[in-house]
């Protein structure tokens, strides 16, 4: 990894919000998955860093107060119910009242799990949401919050998976093979009309540079399991979807220079093509220092509007009419840092940073609600704002729940960094642990079996050897658990399109290696009818204890899970 890649990887701190430009991926032909993830993280930060260049929509001095003329829901021009200002022009703080509380009908996605607000336990077994330096993901949630799509990036490649919050363990893998095309998928959004469509971007890298030979937007019909291309560019820029609706075939995207991070244009998507490319100025010098690294895009959950923070102001416009942008400034004399549409209303949640703390000016990093027609109110002078609940009934500030009426703050129990928000159609409870762990069934509706068939060929685990090393050069308590698993096909050579993408070892707890190696003949010296899967760095379970092992075979969109039981952990010394 060179210095630039290391610096980009360290910079990656963005959220992976379904309709927030939270992560942008640039493809790589190099064999290292870590290098591909470094590019993904780096471009994410560069995208966020220069999204402020959307001064494209209209020069700030060119009639900034003009109201959009697009046909929008009536709520778009309706003042907030409690938006008032005092005599000094500063928004008034909402009086205290009852507070919303974490519950089991609203949930969050973190870098470790999907859970309810009230209960930190994972609703999926095994966990699907893992970001640990060896694996990564980008996520999109349907407008109603009950369906989730994820592009998962790991050591064995990329997958597009979907599931519902009602059945989070019934995970469907899309029949899309990114590895055979050399493409890398990245940001995705769910269709704003709540149809069964997601839109994502793919790139193919040009040679050894980070420039894309092409970048495309693809839609995926979850019900029909069909992929279609919406638009493609060959300018070397990277396309990032912001919003899209299947019913109107209208949406919005931006084009980014992957090397400099410059946003080249905001593009309207109409009838499966990019139209109305609006170029952006290239910020330089003092403009760059003024804060574009804190600016972001966001789209309304229905996909009809776009909002961008061009500090200190906020701009919003109908998705297909960037020229009708309206600019809003904080009455509190502060500087807007992030804004997001409140679902189902004509309001924005805004995080405002005050340059100085003085009389009549709330402290830095506070939460305000702005009506699109101009009225503003301070929700809390101390709490911040990072996103809305799916239904807009509460806001999140990091790992805290904020009541938008009273400003009361309630911590989410056991929460870590929030990636996105979901909703459950009825209260749910996390699955309780069952004993023994070894009988726990892994991902989805596919049950583990001693042998499984794919395309008419039968596979089984021919050998499972697990051990811990206690040789003199090992630590006093021995090295962590290691595993060698040999998968065999019934006849002929092991198919090249069949591989292993998940491993579970069931003992006192469950060990799911995030990093493992698949070895094939002839390079690895394995028989032609076998592959060997090797993993190490496991838990320090006692030698002599018995475990069960599951491995998941994958071929295109087909998965099968093989199980072997009563495997004794060996000791080498």
C-alpha positions as CSV (number, residue, x, y, z in Angstrom):
1,X,0.0,0.0,0.0
2,X,1.5,3.3,-1.0
3,X,1.4,6.5,1.0
4,X,-1.6,7.9,-0.9
5,X,-3.6,4.8,-0.4
6,X,-2.7,4.6,3.3
7,X,-3.7,8.2,3.7
8,X,-7.0,7.7,2.0
9,X,-7.8,4.6,4.0
10,X,-7.1,6.5,7.3
11,X,-9.4,9.3,6.1
12,X,-12.4,7.1,5.6
13,X,-14.8,8.1,8.3
14,X,-18.1,8.6,6.3
15,X,-21.5,7.2,7.1
16,X,-22.9,4.6,4.7
17,X,-26.3,6.1,4.5
18,X,-28.7,4.8,1.8
19,X,-29.5,8.2,0.5
20,X,-26.4,10.1,1.8
21,X,-23.3,10.2,-0.3
22,X,-21.5,8.2,2.3
23,X,-19.2,6.0,0.4
24,X,-17.9,5.9,-3.2
25,X,-16.0,3.0,-4.6
26,X,-13.4,3.0,-7.4
27,X,-12.6,-0.4,-9.0
28,X,-9.2,-2.1,-8.9
29,X,-7.7,-4.9,-10.9
30,X,-5.0,-5.6,-8.4
31,X,-5.5,-8.9,-6.6
32,X,-5.5,-7.4,-3.1
33,X,-9.0,-6.9,-1.5
34,X,-7.4,-4.5,1.0
35,X,-6.3,-2.2,-1.9
36,X,-9.8,-2.2,-3.4
37,X,-11.3,-1.3,0.0
38,X,-8.7,1.5,0.4
39,X,-9.9,3.0,-2.9
40,X,-13.5,2.6,-1.8
41,X,-12.8,4.5,1.4
42,X,-10.7,7.1,-0.2
43,X,-13.1,8.1,-2.9
44,X,-15.9,8.2,-0.2
45,X,-14.0,10.9,1.6
46,X,-13.2,12.8,-1.5
47,X,-16.8,12.7,-2.6
48,X,-18.0,14.1,0.7
49,X,-15.2,16.6,0.7
50,X,-16.2,18.3,-2.4
51,X,-19.9,17.8,-2.6
52,X,-20.0,21.5,-1.5
53,X,-19.2,22.3,-5.1
54,X,-22.8,22.1,-5.9
55,X,-22.8,25.8,-6.2
56,X,-23.6,24.5,-9.7
57,X,-27.3,24.8,-9.0
58,X,-27.3,28.6,-9.1
59,X,-24.8,31.3,-8.2
60,X,-25.5,32.3,-4.6
61,X,-26.1,35.8,-5.7
62,X,-28.5,35.0,-8.5
63,X,-31.9,35.3,-6.9
64,X,-31.1,33.0,-3.9
65,X,-34.6,33.4,-2.4
66,X,-36.5,32.2,-5.4
67,X,-38.9,29.4,-4.5
68,X,-38.8,26.2,-6.6
69,X,-41.4,25.9,-9.3
70,X,-41.5,22.1,-9.4
71,X,-44.6,20.3,-8.6
72,X,-44.0,18.9,-5.1
73,X,-46.2,17.6,-2.3
74,X,-48.1,20.4,-0.4
75,X,-46.0,19.8,2.7
76,X,-42.9,21.2,0.8
77,X,-44.2,24.7,1.2
78,X,-45.9,24.4,4.6
79,X,-44.2,26.1,7.6
80,X,-43.2,23.8,10.5
81,X,-45.9,23.7,13.2
82,X,-43.7,25.3,15.8
83,X,-41.3,27.4,13.7
84,X,-41.0,30.8,15.5
85,X,-38.4,33.5,15.9
86,X,-37.8,36.0,18.7
87,X,-37.4,39.7,18.3
88,X,-33.7,39.5,17.7
89,X,-34.2,37.2,14.7
90,X,-32.8,34.2,16.5
91,X,-34.9,31.0,16.5
92,X,-36.6,30.2,19.7
93,X,-35.8,27.0,21.6
94,X,-38.6,24.6,21.8
95,X,-40.0,24.3,25.4
96,X,-39.5,21.0,27.2
97,X,-42.1,18.4,27.1
98,X,-42.5,14.6,26.9
99,X,-39.7,12.7,25.3
100,X,-39.7,9.9,22.7
101,X,-37.9,6.8,23.9
102,X,-36.0,3.9,22.2
103,X,-38.5,1.2,21.3
104,X,-38.7,-2.2,19.5
105,X,-40.6,-0.9,16.4
106,X,-37.7,1.3,15.3
107,X,-34.2,0.0,14.6
108,X,-30.7,0.9,13.5
109,X,-27.9,-0.6,11.4
110,X,-24.4,-0.3,12.8
111,X,-21.0,-1.5,11.7
112,X,-21.7,-4.7,13.7
113,X,-25.3,-5.5,13.5
114,X,-29.0,-4.7,12.8
115,X,-30.9,-4.2,16.0
116,X,-33.9,-2.4,17.6
117,X,-33.4,0.9,19.3
118,X,-34.3,-0.6,22.7
119,X,-32.2,-3.8,22.5
120,X,-28.5,-3.9,21.3
121,X,-28.6,-7.6,20.5
122,X,-28.2,-8.6,16.8
123,X,-31.3,-9.7,15.0
124,X,-29.2,-11.7,12.5
125,X,-27.3,-14.9,13.0
126,X,-24.6,-14.9,11.8
127,X,-24.1,-11.1,11.6
128,X,-24.2,-9.6,8.1
129,X,-23.0,-6.1,8.8
130,X,-19.3,-6.2,9.4
131,X,-16.7,-3.5,8.8
132,X,-13.3,-4.5,10.2
133,X,-10.6,-3.6,7.6
134,X,-11.1,-7.0,5.8
135,X,-14.7,-6.6,4.9
136,X,-17.0,-3.6,4.1
137,X,-20.5,-2.8,3.0
138,X,-22.7,-0.2,1.5
139,X,-26.4,-0.2,2.5
140,X,-29.7,1.1,1.2
141,X,-33.1,1.0,3.1
142,X,-36.5,1.3,1.5
143,X,-38.5,4.5,2.1
144,X,-40.8,2.7,4.6
145,X,-37.7,1.2,6.4
146,X,-38.8,-2.4,6.2
147,X,-36.5,-3.7,3.4
148,X,-32.7,-3.6,3.2
149,X,-30.2,-4.0,0.4
150,X,-26.5,-4.3,0.9
151,X,-23.4,-4.6,-1.3
152,X,-21.0,-6.6,0.8
153,X,-17.3,-6.5,0.0
154,X,-15.0,-9.1,1.5
155,X,-12.0,-11.3,0.8
156,X,-13.9,-13.4,-1.7
157,X,-15.4,-10.6,-3.7
158,X,-18.7,-8.6,-3.7
159,X,-22.3,-9.6,-3.3
160,X,-25.6,-7.8,-3.5
161,X,-27.9,-9.2,-0.8
162,X,-31.4,-8.2,0.3
163,X,-33.7,-9.0,3.2
164,X,-36.7,-7.7,5.1
165,X,-36.8,-6.5,8.7
166,X,-39.7,-8.9,9.4
167,X,-37.4,-11.8,8.5
168,X,-33.8,-10.5,8.8
169,X,-32.3,-14.0,8.6
170,X,-33.9,-14.8,5.2
171,X,-31.1,-13.2,3.2
172,X,-31.4,-13.4,-0.6
173,X,-28.2,-13.2,-2.7
174,X,-28.6,-11.5,-6.1
175,X,-27.4,-13.4,-9.1
176,X,-24.8,-10.8,-10.0
177,X,-21.2,-11.9,-10.4
178,X,-19.0,-8.8,-10.2
179,X,-15.8,-10.8,-10.3
180,X,-16.1,-12.0,-13.9
181,X,-16.5,-8.5,-15.3
182,X,-13.7,-6.9,-13.3
183,X,-16.3,-4.3,-12.0
184,X,-16.5,-2.9,-8.5
185,X,-19.9,-1.9,-7.2
186,X,-20.3,0.8,-4.6
187,X,-23.0,3.2,-3.5
188,X,-26.6,2.2,-3.8
189,X,-30.0,3.7,-3.1
190,X,-33.6,2.3,-2.9
191,X,-36.2,3.5,-5.3
192,X,-38.0,6.5,-3.7
193,X,-41.4,5.1,-4.9
194,X,-41.0,2.1,-2.6
195,X,-40.9,-0.3,-5.5
196,X,-38.7,-3.4,-5.5
197,X,-35.8,-1.7,-7.2
198,X,-32.4,-0.6,-6.0
199,X,-29.9,1.5,-8.0
200,X,-26.1,1.1,-7.6
201,X,-23.0,2.3,-9.3
202,X,-20.3,0.1,-10.9
203,X,-16.8,1.0,-12.2
204,X,-14.2,-0.6,-14.2
205,X,-10.7,0.7,-13.7
206,X,-8.5,1.9,-16.5
207,X,-5.1,0.2,-16.2
208,X,-3.1,0.9,-13.1
209,X,-4.7,4.3,-12.3
210,X,-7.8,5.0,-10.2
211,X,-9.5,6.5,-13.2
212,X,-12.6,4.5,-14.4
213,X,-12.6,3.3,-18.0
214,X,-16.3,3.5,-17.5
215,X,-18.8,4.1,-14.7
216,X,-22.4,3.0,-14.9
217,X,-25.6,3.2,-12.9
218,X,-27.5,-0.1,-12.8
219,X,-31.0,-0.9,-11.4
220,X,-31.8,-4.3,-9.9
221,X,-35.4,-5.6,-9.9
222,X,-35.5,-7.6,-6.6
223,X,-38.7,-9.4,-7.5
224,X,-37.7,-10.3,-11.0
225,X,-34.0,-10.8,-10.2
226,X,-33.1,-8.7,-13.2
227,X,-30.3,-6.2,-13.7
228,X,-30.6,-3.3,-16.1
229,X,-28.2,-0.5,-17.0
230,X,-29.6,3.0,-16.6
231,X,-26.6,5.1,-17.8
232,X,-22.9,4.9,-18.5
233,X,-20.2,7.5,-18.8
234,X,-16.7,6.9,-20.3
235,X,-15.2,10.3,-19.3
236,X,-13.0,8.8,-16.5
237,X,-15.4,10.2,-13.9
238,X,-17.2,8.2,-11.3
239,X,-21.1,8.2,-11.1
240,X,-22.8,8.2,-7.7
241,X,-26.6,7.8,-7.4
242,X,-28.4,10.1,-5.1
243,X,-32.1,9.3,-5.8
244,X,-34.3,7.5,-8.3
245,X,-37.9,6.5,-8.8
246,X,-39.1,3.6,-10.9
247,X,-42.6,5.1,-11.4
248,X,-41.2,8.2,-13.1
249,X,-37.8,6.9,-14.1
250,X,-36.4,10.2,-12.8
251,X,-33.5,10.6,-10.4
252,X,-30.3,12.4,-9.6
253,X,-26.6,11.6,-9.6
254,X,-23.2,13.3,-9.4
255,X,-20.0,12.8,-11.4
256,X,-16.8,12.8,-9.4
257,X,-13.2,12.9,-10.4
258,X,-11.8,10.0,-8.6
259,X,-8.3,11.4,-8.4
260,X,-9.0,15.0,-7.2
261,X,-12.4,14.4,-5.6
262,X,-13.8,17.3,-7.7
263,X,-17.5,17.1,-8.3
264,X,-17.8,17.7,-12.0
265,X,-21.6,17.9,-12.4
266,X,-25.0,17.2,-10.9
267,X,-26.9,15.0,-13.4
268,X,-30.6,14.5,-13.8
269,X,-31.6,10.9,-14.6
270,X,-34.5,10.7,-16.9
271,X,-35.8,7.7,-19.0
272,X,-32.6,5.7,-18.5
273,X,-30.2,8.4,-19.5
274,X,-28.3,11.3,-18.0
275,X,-29.7,14.7,-18.9
276,X,-29.3,18.2,-17.8
277,X,-25.7,18.0,-16.7
278,X,-25.0,21.0,-14.6
279,X,-21.3,21.6,-14.2
280,X,-19.8,22.7,-10.9
281,X,-17.0,25.2,-10.2
282,X,-13.7,23.8,-9.0
283,X,-13.2,25.1,-5.5
284,X,-9.7,26.4,-4.8
285,X,-7.7,28.1,-2.1
286,X,-9.8,29.7,0.6
287,X,-13.0,28.1,-0.6
288,X,-11.6,24.7,0.0
289,X,-10.4,25.7,3.5
290,X,-13.8,27.1,4.4
291,X,-15.2,23.6,4.9
292,X,-16.3,21.5,2.0
293,X,-14.8,18.5,3.8
294,X,-17.9,18.8,6.1
295,X,-20.5,19.0,3.3
296,X,-22.7,16.2,2.1
297,X,-25.7,15.5,-0.1
298,X,-28.9,14.0,1.1
299,X,-32.1,13.1,-0.7
300,X,-35.6,12.9,0.6
301,X,-36.8,9.3,1.3
302,X,-39.3,9.6,-1.6
303,X,-36.5,10.6,-4.0
304,X,-38.2,13.9,-5.0
305,X,-35.8,16.4,-3.5
306,X,-32.1,16.9,-3.0
307,X,-30.4,18.9,-0.3
308,X,-26.7,19.9,0.0
309,X,-24.9,21.9,2.6
310,X,-22.7,24.6,1.0
311,X,-21.4,26.1,4.2
312,X,-22.6,28.2,5.8
313,X,-25.9,27.8,3.7
314,X,-28.2,24.9,2.9
315,X,-29.6,24.5,-0.7
316,X,-32.4,22.3,-1.8
317,X,-34.1,21.7,-5.1
318,X,-36.5,19.3,-6.9
319,X,-34.5,16.3,-8.1
320,X,-35.0,17.1,-11.7
321,X,-34.7,20.9,-11.5
322,X,-31.4,21.9,-10.0
323,X,-31.9,25.4,-11.5
324,X,-34.8,25.9,-9.1
325,X,-32.6,25.7,-6.0
326,X,-33.5,27.7,-2.9
327,X,-30.9,28.7,-0.4
328,X,-31.4,28.9,3.4
329,X,-29.2,30.5,6.0
330,X,-29.3,29.9,9.8
331,X,-31.1,32.7,11.7
332,X,-29.0,31.7,14.7
333,X,-26.0,33.2,12.8
334,X,-24.4,29.7,12.8
335,X,-22.9,27.6,10.1
336,X,-24.9,24.6,8.7
337,X,-22.9,21.4,8.7
338,X,-25.4,18.8,7.6
339,X,-29.1,18.7,6.6
340,X,-31.6,16.0,5.9
341,X,-35.3,16.0,5.0
342,X,-37.7,15.1,7.7
343,X,-39.7,12.2,6.2
344,X,-43.2,13.1,5.2
345,X,-42.9,16.8,5.9
346,X,-41.7,20.1,4.5
347,X,-38.9,20.4,7.1
348,X,-35.2,19.8,7.3
349,X,-33.2,18.6,10.3
350,X,-30.0,20.7,10.4
351,X,-26.8,20.4,12.4
352,X,-25.6,24.0,13.0
353,X,-22.2,25.0,14.2
354,X,-21.8,28.4,15.8
355,X,-18.6,30.1,15.0
356,X,-18.5,31.7,18.5
357,X,-20.7,31.4,21.6
358,X,-22.3,34.7,22.5
359,X,-25.5,36.2,23.7
360,X,-28.5,34.8,21.7
361,X,-26.3,32.3,19.9
362,X,-26.6,28.6,20.9
363,X,-23.4,26.6,21.6
364,X,-21.7,24.8,18.7
365,X,-23.1,21.7,17.2
366,X,-26.8,22.1,17.9
367,X,-29.9,20.7,16.3
368,X,-32.4,22.9,14.5
369,X,-35.5,22.3,12.3
370,X,-36.0,24.5,9.3
371,X,-39.2,24.8,7.3
372,X,-38.5,24.8,3.5
373,X,-40.5,28.1,3.5
374,X,-37.9,29.7,5.8
375,X,-39.1,29.4,9.4
376,X,-36.6,27.9,11.9
377,X,-36.5,26.7,15.5
378,X,-33.8,25.4,17.8
379,X,-34.7,21.9,19.0
380,X,-31.8,21.7,21.5
381,X,-28.9,24.0,22.2
382,X,-26.7,21.1,23.2
383,X,-27.8,18.0,21.2
384,X,-26.6,17.7,17.6
385,X,-28.3,16.0,14.6
386,X,-27.1,13.2,12.3
387,X,-30.3,11.6,10.9
388,X,-34.0,11.1,11.2
389,X,-36.0,8.0,12.2
390,X,-37.6,6.4,9.2
391,X,-40.9,8.0,10.1
392,X,-39.5,11.3,11.3
393,X,-40.9,10.9,14.9
394,X,-37.4,11.3,16.4
395,X,-33.9,12.3,15.4
396,X,-30.5,10.7,16.1
397,X,-27.4,12.5,17.3
398,X,-24.7,9.9,17.1
399,X,-25.9,7.2,19.4
400,X,-28.5,9.3,21.2
401,X,-32.2,9.6,20.4
402,X,-33.5,13.2,20.3
403,X,-37.1,14.3,20.8
404,X,-37.8,16.8,18.0
405,X,-40.4,18.6,20.1
406,X,-38.9,18.8,23.6
407,X,-35.2,18.4,22.7
408,X,-34.9,15.7,25.3
409,X,-32.0,13.3,24.7
410,X,-32.0,9.6,25.5
411,X,-29.0,7.3,24.9
412,X,-29.5,4.2,22.8
413,X,-28.5,1.2,24.9
414,X,-25.2,-0.3,23.7
415,X,-25.1,1.6,20.5
416,X,-22.1,2.1,18.3
417,X,-21.8,4.2,15.2
418,X,-25.1,4.3,13.3
419,X,-25.0,3.6,9.6
420,X,-28.8,3.7,8.8
421,X,-32.2,3.4,10.3
422,X,-34.9,0.8,9.8
423,X,-38.5,0.1,11.0
424,X,-40.3,-3.1,12.0
425,X,-43.9,-3.8,11.2
426,X,-44.4,-5.1,14.7
427,X,-42.3,-5.1,17.8
428,X,-39.5,-7.7,17.6
429,X,-37.2,-9.3,20.1
430,X,-33.6,-10.5,19.4
431,X,-33.2,-14.2,19.2
432,X,-32.2,-15.9,22.5
433,X,-29.1,-18.0,22.6
434,X,-29.8,-21.8,22.4
435,X,-27.6,-24.6,23.7
436,X,-25.6,-26.2,22.3
437,X,-24.3,-23.5,20.0
438,X,-23.2,-26.1,17.5
439,X,-26.8,-26.7,16.4
440,X,-27.4,-23.0,15.5
441,X,-28.3,-22.8,11.8
442,X,-26.4,-20.2,9.8
443,X,-27.6,-17.7,7.2
444,X,-31.0,-17.9,5.6
445,X,-33.4,-20.7,4.7
446,X,-30.7,-23.1,3.5
447,X,-30.2,-25.8,6.0
448,X,-26.8,-27.3,6.6
449,X,-26.3,-30.8,5.3
450,X,-23.5,-33.4,5.1
451,X,-23.5,-33.1,1.3
452,X,-25.1,-30.8,-1.2
453,X,-25.7,-30.6,-4.9
454,X,-25.0,-27.7,-7.2
455,X,-25.7,-28.0,-11.0
456,X,-26.0,-31.8,-10.7
457,X,-22.7,-32.3,-8.8
458,X,-22.4,-33.3,-5.2
459,X,-20.1,-31.7,-2.7
460,X,-19.0,-32.7,0.8
461,X,-16.5,-31.9,3.5
462,X,-13.9,-34.6,3.0
463,X,-11.7,-33.6,5.9
464,X,-11.8,-31.0,8.8
465,X,-8.7,-30.6,10.8
466,X,-8.7,-28.0,13.6
467,X,-5.7,-27.4,15.9
468,X,-3.8,-25.2,18.3
469,X,-0.1,-25.0,18.3
470,X,1.8,-25.3,21.6
471,X,5.3,-25.7,20.2
472,X,8.1,-24.0,22.2
473,X,8.1,-21.0,20.0
474,X,4.4,-20.5,20.7
475,X,3.0,-18.3,23.5
476,X,2.8,-20.0,26.9
477,X,-1.0,-20.5,26.5
478,X,-0.6,-21.6,22.9
479,X,-1.5,-20.1,19.5
480,X,-5.1,-19.3,18.5
481,X,-7.3,-21.9,16.8
482,X,-6.5,-22.7,13.1
483,X,-8.6,-24.8,10.6
484,X,-8.0,-26.7,7.4
485,X,-11.2,-27.8,5.6
486,X,-11.1,-29.9,2.4
487,X,-14.2,-29.7,0.2
488,X,-14.5,-32.5,-2.4
489,X,-16.7,-32.9,-5.5
490,X,-18.1,-36.4,-6.3
491,X,-16.4,-36.6,-9.8
492,X,-14.1,-34.7,-12.1
493,X,-12.2,-31.6,-11.3
494,X,-13.5,-29.1,-8.7
495,X,-15.6,-26.5,-10.6
496,X,-13.8,-23.1,-10.9
497,X,-17.1,-21.3,-10.4
498,X,-17.8,-22.9,-7.0
499,X,-16.0,-21.4,-4.0
500,X,-16.5,-20.9,-0.2
501,X,-17.5,-17.4,1.1
502,X,-18.5,-18.1,4.7
503,X,-17.2,-20.4,7.5
504,X,-18.8,-20.9,11.0
505,X,-17.1,-23.0,13.7
506,X,-19.5,-23.8,16.6
507,X,-17.9,-24.4,20.0
508,X,-18.4,-22.5,23.3
509,X,-19.2,-19.6,21.1
510,X,-19.3,-19.1,17.3
511,X,-16.1,-18.3,15.4
512,X,-16.7,-16.9,12.0
513,X,-13.3,-16.1,10.4
514,X,-13.4,-12.7,8.6
515,X,-10.2,-13.7,6.7
516,X,-9.5,-17.1,5.1
517,X,-7.8,-18.5,2.1
518,X,-9.2,-20.8,-0.6
519,X,-6.5,-23.0,-2.1
520,X,-6.9,-24.8,-5.4
521,X,-5.1,-27.2,-7.6
522,X,-2.5,-27.1,-9.0
523,X,-1.0,-24.1,-7.3
524,X,-1.8,-25.2,-3.8
525,X,-0.9,-28.8,-4.3
526,X,-4.5,-30.0,-3.5
527,X,-6.1,-32.9,-5.5
528,X,-7.9,-31.8,-8.6
529,X,-11.3,-32.8,-7.1
530,X,-10.8,-30.7,-3.9
531,X,-10.3,-27.2,-2.6
532,X,-8.8,-26.4,0.8
533,X,-10.0,-23.6,3.0
534,X,-7.5,-22.4,5.6
535,X,-8.2,-20.0,8.4
536,X,-6.4,-19.0,11.6
537,X,-6.5,-16.5,14.4
538,X,-9.5,-18.2,16.0
539,X,-10.4,-18.4,19.7
540,X,-8.3,-20.3,22.2
541,X,-10.6,-23.1,22.9
542,X,-9.3,-26.1,24.8
543,X,-7.6,-28.9,22.7
544,X,-9.7,-32.1,23.0
545,X,-13.0,-30.3,22.9
546,X,-15.4,-31.0,20.0
547,X,-16.9,-28.5,17.6
548,X,-19.1,-28.4,14.5
549,X,-18.1,-26.7,11.3
550,X,-20.3,-25.2,8.6
551,X,-19.0,-23.8,5.2
552,X,-21.1,-22.1,2.6
553,X,-20.6,-22.9,-1.0
554,X,-21.5,-20.3,-3.6
555,X,-21.8,-20.5,-7.3
556,X,-23.4,-17.4,-8.9
557,X,-26.6,-16.9,-7.1
558,X,-26.8,-20.4,-5.7
559,X,-25.6,-21.2,-2.1
560,X,-25.4,-24.5,-0.2
561,X,-24.2,-25.1,3.4
562,X,-22.1,-28.1,4.3
563,X,-21.8,-29.3,7.9
564,X,-19.4,-31.6,9.7
565,X,-19.9,-32.5,13.4
566,X,-17.9,-34.0,16.2
567,X,-14.6,-32.5,15.1
568,X,-12.0,-32.7,17.8
569,X,-9.5,-29.8,18.3
570,X,-6.0,-31.2,18.1
571,X,-2.9,-30.0,20.0
572,X,0.5,-29.8,18.3
573,X,3.6,-29.5,20.4
